[in-house]
Amino acid sequence: MTTPPLGNDPHQPYGQPGGQSDQPGQPSQPGQRYTPYGAYGQPVQPYGYPAPPSTNGMAIASLVVSIISLTACIGATGIVGAILGHVAKGQIRQRNEQGGGLATAGIIIGWAGFALFLAGVGLFIALGVWAENSLDCYTDSNGELHCD
């Protein structure tokens, strides 16, 4: 890479005098090999944009576990997804990672699935109690069951 001319003189040539590179580690002559090290063997910082923060793996796991909880386990393991989401939110704040939306979605879906599971268990128990109280069954002297 060459440097633009200094000042306003349009006739001044580009680049460093003597074919020297203006960046450490860059080849100064065509055909030379690029080395990623500058003066004294120190690594040269690459140019460009910094890498974006990584996505928190626990946030992804939270969302996956919560969705599987709803579809395969009828919400029974939704609490696991919700807890993973809460832990992921803390890690995201500490480590400056991405994935806050995934963790929030995992928390919401996990708690909703677990609430649906608890409602289903409560409904099943209530149905059993109702059936026990509404059916009048008895066993006669021959051991046969009769229901009215």
Stockholm file with secondary structure:
# STOCKHOLM 1.0

chainA/1-148         MTTPPLGNDPHQPYGQPGGQSDQPGQPSQPGQRYTPYGAYGQPVQPYGYPAPPSTNGMAIASLVVSIISLTACIGATGIVGAILGHVAKGQIRQRNEQGGGLATAGIIIGWAGFALFLAGVGLFIALGVWAENSLDCYTDSNGELHCD
#=GR chainA/1-148 SS CCCCCSTTCTTSCSSCGGGCCSSTTSCSSTTCCCCSBCGGGCBCCCCSCCCCCCBCHHHHHHHHHHHHHHHTSTTTTHHHHHHHHHHHHHHHHHHTCBCHHHHHHHHHHHHHHHHHHHHHHHHHHHHHHHHHHHCCEEECTTSCEEEC
#=GC SS_cons         CCCCCSTTCTTSCSSCGGGCCSSTTSCSSTTCCCCSBCGGGCBCCCCSCCCCCCBCHHHHHHHHHHHHHHHTSTTTTHHHHHHHHHHHHHHHHHHTCBCHHHHHHHHHHHHHHHHHHHHHHHHHHHHHHHHHHHCCEEECTTSCEEEC
//
